[in-house]
Amino acid sequence: MMPVADTAIRQYISRCVVCEAPTNVLAVHSQSLNIPECPNGWAGLWIGYSFVMHTAAGGEGGGQALSSPGSCLEDFRATPFIECNGAKGTCHYFANKLSFWLATVSDRDQFAGPVPETLKAGSLRTRVSRCKVCIKS
């Protein structure tokens, strides 16, 4: 695969800012397609999809606690990341890097073993848990 120049892909790369919040912030997950409610005394900041972790080359990967706001991504993308090298100014998409999302579980299957299934393109969102990031009021 040929590298993509950073100038061609820059519009697709998100930027973030780490901000200090005036109070605690947390993510809540429903493990269903329903948007969860914030606990009493908390207000919603955004809704999204429950992101768990990703893999990288070899045994590498990363993730965060499900209570972290970083576990609730506003937009669902089957592969929500690419790898960019700032020194060389190139970005790559590697097909062997995987993302893991919290799945939906019906009430009747809460304690049953998982059943394998194949999802077709366009129907992935039907099995990804919804979440909401909340801030203490």
C-alpha positions in Angstrom: 0.0 0.0 0.0 1.3 3.4 -0.9 1.6 6.1 1.8 -0.8 9.0 1.7 0.6 12.5 2.0 -0.5 14.4 5.0 -1.8 17.3 2.9 -4.2 14.9 1.1 -5.6 13.4 4.3 -5.4 16.4 6.7 -9.1 17.2 6.3 -10.0 13.7 7.6 -7.8 13.8 10.7 -9.6 14.9 13.9 -8.0 17.3 16.3 -8.5 17.3 20.0 -7.9 19.5 22.9 -7.6 18.3 26.5 -9.7 20.6 28.6 -10.1 21.0 32.3 -13.7 20.5 33.2 -15.2 22.4 36.2 -16.4 19.0 37.6 -16.3 15.3 37.0 -17.2 13.8 33.6 -18.0 10.2 32.9 -19.4 7.9 30.2 -22.3 5.6 30.6 -23.1 2.7 28.3 -26.4 0.9 27.6 -25.2 -2.3 25.9 -28.3 -1.7 23.7 -29.3 0.7 20.9 -31.0 2.9 23.4 -29.2 6.1 24.5 -28.6 5.7 28.3 -29.7 8.3 30.8 -27.2 10.2 32.9 -27.3 9.5 36.6 -29.4 11.8 38.8 -27.4 15.1 39.3 -25.6 14.7 36.0 -26.2 16.4 32.6 -25.5 15.0 29.1 -22.7 16.4 27.0 -22.8 14.2 23.9 -24.1 10.8 22.8 -22.1 8.2 20.8 -21.0 4.6 20.3 -19.2 2.5 22.9 -15.6 2.2 21.9 -13.5 -0.3 23.9 -10.0 -0.7 22.3 -7.9 -1.1 19.2 -5.0 -3.4 18.2 -1.8 -2.3 16.5 1.3 -4.1 15.1 2.2 -7.3 17.0 0.9 -7.5 20.5 0.3 -3.7 20.8 -2.9 -1.9 21.2 -4.7 0.5 23.5 -8.0 1.4 25.1 -9.4 3.2 28.1 -11.8 2.6 31.0 -15.4 2.5 29.9 -16.1 5.3 32.4 -13.7 7.5 30.4 -15.3 10.0 27.9 -12.8 8.6 25.3 -14.8 5.4 25.3 -17.9 7.2 23.8 -17.1 8.3 20.3 -19.7 10.5 18.6 -19.4 8.8 15.2 -19.1 5.1 14.5 -16.4 4.0 12.0 -15.4 0.4 11.8 -11.7 1.5 11.8 -11.6 4.9 13.5 -7.9 5.5 13.2 -5.0 5.7 10.8 -1.3 5.9 11.6 0.6 9.1 10.8 4.3 9.7 11.0 4.9 13.4 11.8 8.6 13.2 10.9 8.0 11.8 7.4 4.6 13.6 6.9 2.9 10.4 5.7 -0.2 8.5 6.9 -1.0 4.8 6.4 -4.2 2.7 6.9 -3.3 -0.9 7.9 -6.0 -3.5 7.4 -4.6 -5.7 10.2 -5.4 -3.1 12.8 -8.7 -3.8 14.5 -11.1 -1.8 16.6 -13.3 -3.3 19.3 -16.7 -1.9 20.2 -19.0 -2.8 23.1 -21.8 -5.0 21.7 -25.5 -4.9 22.3 -27.0 -7.6 24.5 -30.7 -8.3 24.7 -32.2 -8.6 28.2 -33.0 -12.3 27.6 -29.3 -13.1 26.7 -27.6 -11.2 29.5 -26.1 -14.3 31.0 -25.9 -16.6 27.9 -22.7 -17.4 26.0 -22.0 -15.2 23.0 -23.3 -16.5 19.6 -21.1 -15.8 16.6 -22.7 -13.9 13.8 -21.6 -12.2 10.6 -22.7 -8.6 10.0 -22.9 -7.2 6.5 -21.6 -3.7 5.7 -24.1 -1.1 6.6 -25.6 -3.1 9.5 -22.7 -2.8 12.0 -24.4 -0.1 14.0 -27.2 -2.5 14.8 -24.9 -4.3 17.2 -22.8 -1.5 18.7 -23.8 -0.2 22.2 -24.8 3.4 22.6 -23.4 5.7 25.2 -23.6 9.2 26.7 -21.0 11.4 28.3 -22.3 13.1 31.4 -21.0 16.0 33.5 -21.8 16.4 37.2 -24.3 19.2 37.7 
